[in-house]
Each structure stands twice: as structure tokens, then as C-alpha cells.
Amino acid sequence: MDKLQQLVFSFYRENLNIQEQLEPLRYCRMTRSWGTIRVECLDVEHLEVVSDLVGYIRPPLAALGLGRKIVLRSPGSIQRSYPIKIPFHSDLLA
């Protein structure tokens, strides 16, 4: 398990239900570069499962300010991007 995965799992260390849901994340490779957290998934089906977990992956990364977006990738160039900080409505007006 790499350091970013450890961060996510330790963030939820007191909630075994969430840790169980995060189990597919263990099979990913997570790297950080230029404000982007890249999550390398095994295949397209695995990417779909991990994309449902972004709501759990985002908070620990946002809390430490580790990046601006999460990019899920799978072999064959399928890619999805999610912002880490979701702007509040009041932020959009400023």
C-alpha cells in the first residue's frame, strides 16, 4: 500500500464499514504530481467501482491540500477527472 492509500485508509480508521467499502482502492496505484492525484485502476470495471468511492477519497486529500483534482485511469486510455475542492455556491459569487 502506498502512502496516499495509507492516508485514505487511516482517515477512516475508526469506521470499519467505510474501510470495507474502500477495499477496491487497495488494488490501485496512487501517485501525486502537479496538483493531480492519479489513481491507476486495473480495468474499466474496476474504474467504475473506484469512481463510486471518490466521495470517500476526496476528504482526506482536501484536508491536507494535496492536490486540485483526482484522475482515475484504466488501461486503454479511459480516464475520469474529479475536483478535490468542490466550490460552494458563495465561492462562485466572489
Long-range contacts (C-beta under 8 A, 24 or more apart in sequence): 1-26, 2-29, 2-30, 2-31, 4-30, 4-31, 4-32, 4-37, 4-61, 4-66, 5-30, 7-60, 7-61, 7-64, 7-66, 8-56, 8-57, 8-60, 8-61, 10-60, 11-59, 11-60, 11-63, 12-56, 18-56, 21-53, 21-56, 22-53, 22-56, 24-49, 24-50, 24-53, 25-50, 25-53, 25-57, 32-66, 32-67, 35-67, 35-68, 35-69, 36-67, 36-68, 36-69, 36-70, 36-71, 37-61, 37-66, 37-67, 37-69, 37-70, 37-71, 37-84, 38-71, 38-73, 39-70, 39-71, 39-72, 39-73, 40-73, 40-74, 41-72, 41-73, 41-74, 42-74, 42-75, 43-74, 43-75, 44-74, 44-76, 44-78, 46-74, 47-72, 47-73, 47-74, 47-78, 47-80, 51-80, 54-82, 58-82, 58-84, 58-86
